[in-house]
Amino acid sequence: MRYPAINNESFSSMRNALRLLNLFTIEEPELTLSEIAEKLQIAHSTAHRLTLTLIHSNLIVKEPNTKTYRPASSILSMGNTFLSKYKLCQVSIPILEDLTKKTGETAHISILKGTKVVYLYKVDSSHPVHLLSHAGRQNPIHCTSSGQVILAYQSENKIQEVIQAGLPEYTPQTITSSRVFLQALSKIHQQGFAVSKEEMHIGVTSIAAPIYHKGHVVASVSIAGPTTRINKLKIESMIKLVKLAATKITESSNKVLK
């Protein structure tokens, strides 16, 4: 089958449509027409035509009361449980911000994807350290507290899948033995939190606790910072704060995630 060629005008409209959809974020789930035009740097009339096209395509909707636009349920359902992740981030933001304020460290909300841990949202501290943990970033499970604490509550098959994918060494503290890794996961499962001390980055320690949904661990909340700050004197109090944040997110998310 031969498809019609896409002319420059059609390509430009398609590109602007994709750019518009990418404007919606956790922080800005709804936008006015003026905000859309300003962010895309297009004329108000062009933005209006673009929103009409996307509304007719059932990709965005216009709220009658606020006159704002937001993604339609059809697009939110695309991808693997995107809507659930979206709502999880929404309820987590104020709790993560409070956790960062109380600990002084960078906070994350994370999930597993295959044999990787994915950071859905990140709140930087006022004095952050260099971390490969921006939103959407995928990192190894075996050497991150956020990945370890979720994996510790998964099935044996899932744990073996991660082990078989490999336990590469990132620092001298990385667990590379499957036997030692299984022992570590067992301990994490029993104590209800994970501490990764310089297992992925020299000089960086992280603490994570599990987030539950309907009795299953589906995500984690974590903090990460210099080992000099997350030290023996502070670690116990920080563990309590991370576990409390996980409990709050669990309670809040279970109210909105059915």
N, C-alpha and C positions, 0 to 999 in steps of 0.2 A: 504494500500500500504506500502511495506517495502522499506526503503531507504538504500543504501549502507553505510556501516560504514566509517567514516572518519579516515584515518590513520594519524600517527604523522606528516608525511611529508606534507600532505594536510592541516592539522590543522595549522602547522607552516606557510605555504604559505598564508593561509587565514588570520591568525593573522597579518602577515607582510603587507598584502594588506590593512587591516583596519588601521593599524598604519600609513601607507603611506598616506592614504586619510586624516587622522587626522592631518597630518603635515601642510596642507594648512590652512592659517589663513588670516585675514584681512590685517595684516602687511606683510605677505609673501604669496601672492596669486599664485606665480610662484616659482618653485625651479629647480635648475640644477640637473643632475644625481649625481654629486659629493656631493651636499648638501643633497640629499635624502639618499645616502649611509652613510654619516657621521651622520646624525640625527638618522637614524635607527640602526647605528652601525653594518652594514652588508657590505659584499664585494661589490666592484663596479660591478662585473659580476652578483651577485645576484640581486642587485638593477636594473640592466639593464633588466634582465629576468622578474622581478616584474613589471616594467613599461610597458614592452611589453604586458604582460598579461592584465593589466588594460586598456591599449590602445585598445586591441582587444575586451575587454568587454565594450568599450565605456564609461569608467568611468573617464579616464583622456585623455588629448590630449598633443601633443608635438608641441610647436611653432617652425615653420621651420626657422625663422630668428634668434631668441635668443637661440634656442636649450633648452629651459626650458619647464617644464611640469606644467600643471594647471588642475583643475577639468573640466571635460567635461560638456556641457550644460545639459546633461541628469541627472547627479548627482546634479547639481545646482538647477534643477527643482524639486527635491525630497523635500518633506516637504511643509509646508504651506508658500508660497511666500518667500522661502529661498533666491532666487536670488535678490528679491527686498530688503530684509533686508541686504544682502551682499553689494549691491551697496549703500544703504543708509549709512552703516557704512563707506564705502570707502570715500564718499564725506564729511562725518562728521568729520573724524579724524583731519584734519588741523584746522578746525573751533573749535573743542573741545579743541585742544592743545592751540589755541590762547585764548580761553575763560579762561582756567586754568591759563595761563600766566598773563592775565589781572586782574583776580579776586583773584588769589592765592588759589583757592579752587578746589576740585575734581569735574570733569565734567562727565556727563553721556548722552547717547542716549538710549531711552527706548521705548517700545511698550506695548500694552496690549495683554494678552493671557488668554482667559477665564476670570476669576475673579482675575487675578494677573497682576502685572506689571513686565515686563522682561527687564533687563538691557542688551542691545546688545553690548555696548562698554563703556569703562571707562578710563579716563585719570586722574591719581593721581596727586595731587599737591605735591610740595616739602616738605610740612608738613601735610600729610593726617591725618585724624582721623579714628577711627575704624568704618567702615560702612559695613553692609551686602549688598553690591551692586556690587560684581564682575560680569563680563560678564557671562550671562546665569542665573544669580540669579533671582529668582521669589520672589517678596515681595507683601504685601497687597497693594491694590489700595487706600483704604480710608484714610490711614495715611501717604502717600508719595506724595510729590508735583508732581513728575513725573507721578504718576498714576492719581491723581486728575485732572491735567490739560488736560489729554487726555479724561478722562471720562466725563468731563464737556461739551464736544462737541459731545458726542455720543447720540444715540437714548434713549428715555424713557425706552424702554424695556431693553437695556443694563444697564442703571443705576439701574433699579429695580433688575436686575439679581445680580449685585454686592451687593446691599443692602440686598437682601434675603439670600445671602451667608454668611452674618454676618458682623458686624462692631466691632470686638473685641478690647478691650482696651490694648494698649501697654504701655502708659504712662498716667498720669493724663490729658494731653493735647489732647489725642486721641478723635476724634469725634465718639461717639457711638450712637447718636440719629439720626434716619433716617431723621427726620424733619430738624435738624440742618445741617446735611450733604447735603441735597438738597439745602438748603439756601447757603451753602458754594460753591457748584458747580455752582449755579446761579451767584454768585458774581465773581467766577473765569472766567466764560464764558463772562461776561460783561467786565472785566478788561484785559483779555488776558494773565494772568499769575497766578501761584499759589505759595503761600508761606506756607510751613509746618514748624512750629516752635515747635520743640520737640514733635511732634505727634507720632513718632516711637521710637526715641532715646532721652533720656534726654541729654540736652547740645548740640544737633545738630539741625541746621536749614537748610532747602533746598529751592531753588527757581527753578521753572520750567516754560517753555513756550512751546506752541504747534507748531508742525511741520505739514505743510499741503501738501497734494498731490491731485491734481485735485479738490480743494475746500473742501476736507475732512481732518480732523485732524487724522493722522495715527501714530504719534510718538511724543516724547517730548525731549527737551534738558534741562538739569538741572545742578545745582551746589549744593554741600552740604559741610558744614563745621561747626565748632564750633559756637554756638550762640554768643560767646564772640567776634568772628570776623565778623560774618554776623549780625551786630547790627544796631541800629537805625541810626547811622551816615553814614553807608555804604550801607544799604539795597536798597535805591532808585537807586543809581548808579549801583549796582549789578543787579537789576531787568532790567534796561535798557540794560546792556551787555548781559544778558541771552536772552532777547527778540530779540536783534540784531542778536545773534548767531542763534536763531530759524529761523529768516527771511533768513539768509544766507544759512542755510541748506535746507530750503524749496526751495529757488531759485536754488541751486546747484542740489538737488535731482530731481527736476522736469525736469531738462535737460537730466538726464540719465534714469529716471524711466518713461517708456511710459505707 
